[in-house]
Amino acid sequence: MKIRKIQEADLTVLAKLNADIFGDTKEKQALKVFRDCLKNGVRDACLLAEEGEIIGAVFTEKKLTFSEKAAGIKSIFVKKKCRGKGVGRILLGRCVSALRKKGYKSVSLTVDRKNKNAISIYEKSGFRPFRIMYLKEL
């Protein structure tokens, strides 16, 4: 498996993969979000995994905080057929390392509380619950 920085040319494939994985995500909107991550996020920490084809990715964003240089994981995903092989864990670890090298002091992410597999990966990687987010559809 090869891990590399995401390039602009990868975004269309990644947006389609993201939309396929998350049924509630529109491909066109994912493409906009991913372009923004490359433009305004921490580009060195936006990574993808390949095994002959793209099988997963992680996108980051800069977070505005009052006290420290912080980043956020905007999206992380792995193709369904490639899950359970450590791809997500490796992407997350490389992403965190890249953020650390860039001087970031913390990284946060949001996860659906029903996604037990993702939560397990995050906790094993040193993430801990911090806040509860509430959502109201308008």
N, C-alpha and C positions, 0 to 999 in steps of 0.2 A: 504494500500500500504506500502510495506517495502522498505527502501532505505539502501543499504549496499555497502561496498567496493567491487570492482571487484577483482576476483581471477583469476588466470591463467586458471582454469578449465572452466570459463565462456566465454573465448575468442572465441571459435569456434561458439557458439550460437550467440554471439554478432556480429561477422564478417558476419555471414549469414543474420542476421536481418538488419545490416547496408547495405549490398549489395541489399537486397530486397527493402529497403526504397529508397536508392539512386541508381537508375538504372545505373549510370555511374561508380559505384564503383565495383571493383572485390573483391570477397570474400577472395581470397588468399592474395591480397595486403592489405585489411583491417586487416586481421589477423596479418600481419607483423607490420603494423602501431600500432595496439593496443598492441602487445607484447612490442614494443619499448616504448610506453607510460607507461606501467607498470614497465619496467626496468629503464627508464631514466626520466620519468615524475615525477609528484607529486602524488605518489601512493595513498596517503590518500584522494586525491581529485578526483580519478577515481571511479565513483559510478554508481550503477545500480538501477533501480526500478523494483520491482516484485509484481505481483498480481497472484500468482499461477504459473506464467511463467514470464520470463523477458520481460518487456514492454518498456524499455528505458535505456539509459546510457549516461554518460558524461566522456570523456577522456581528460586529461590535459598533458601539456608539459612545461618544463622549458624554459624560453626565455632568451637569452643572450642579455643584454642591457648594456649601458655605465653607467647608474646612479642608478639603483635600482634592487631589487630582484623582477622579474616579471615572470608571468606564462601565458600560453595561453590555450585556450580551443581548443583542436585538433578536437574533434568531439562531437556533442550532437545530439541525435535522440530519437524519441518516435514512437512506432508502430502506424500506421495510425488509427486503430480502437480505440486507447486510447488517441488521441489528443483532445484538448479542455477541458481536465479535470484537468489541472494544473500540470501534470507530469513533463513537461519540466521546468516549473517555479520552482518547488520544487527541481529537480535535480540541476538546475543552482544555486539556493540559497544555497543548502547544499555544493556544490562544492566551491563556493566563500567563505563560512564560513570556510571550511577546509583549503583553501589557506591562509586566514587571520590568522588562528591559527598557520600555519607554517611560518609566518613572511613575506609573499608575500605582496608587496605594490601595485601591479596592476595586472590585468588580461585582456587579449585581446582575440578577436575571429574574424574570418572572416565569412561573411554571403553573400549569393547571394542577390543582391539588389532587386530581384524579390520576395524573400521570405518574404512577408509582415508580416505573422503571427510570424515568428521567430524574425524579427526586432522589432515588437511590444513587445514581451516578453523581449528581451534584453533591450530595452529602459525603460520599466516599472521596470526592475531590476537595473537600474542606469547606464547602458552602454550608451555611446554616440559615435557618429561618430568621427573618429580620422584621418584616412588617406584613401586615395583612392588607391586601388591596381589595377595594370594593368597586364594583362596576354597576352603572345604571345605563341601560340602553335608552337612547333618545329617539 
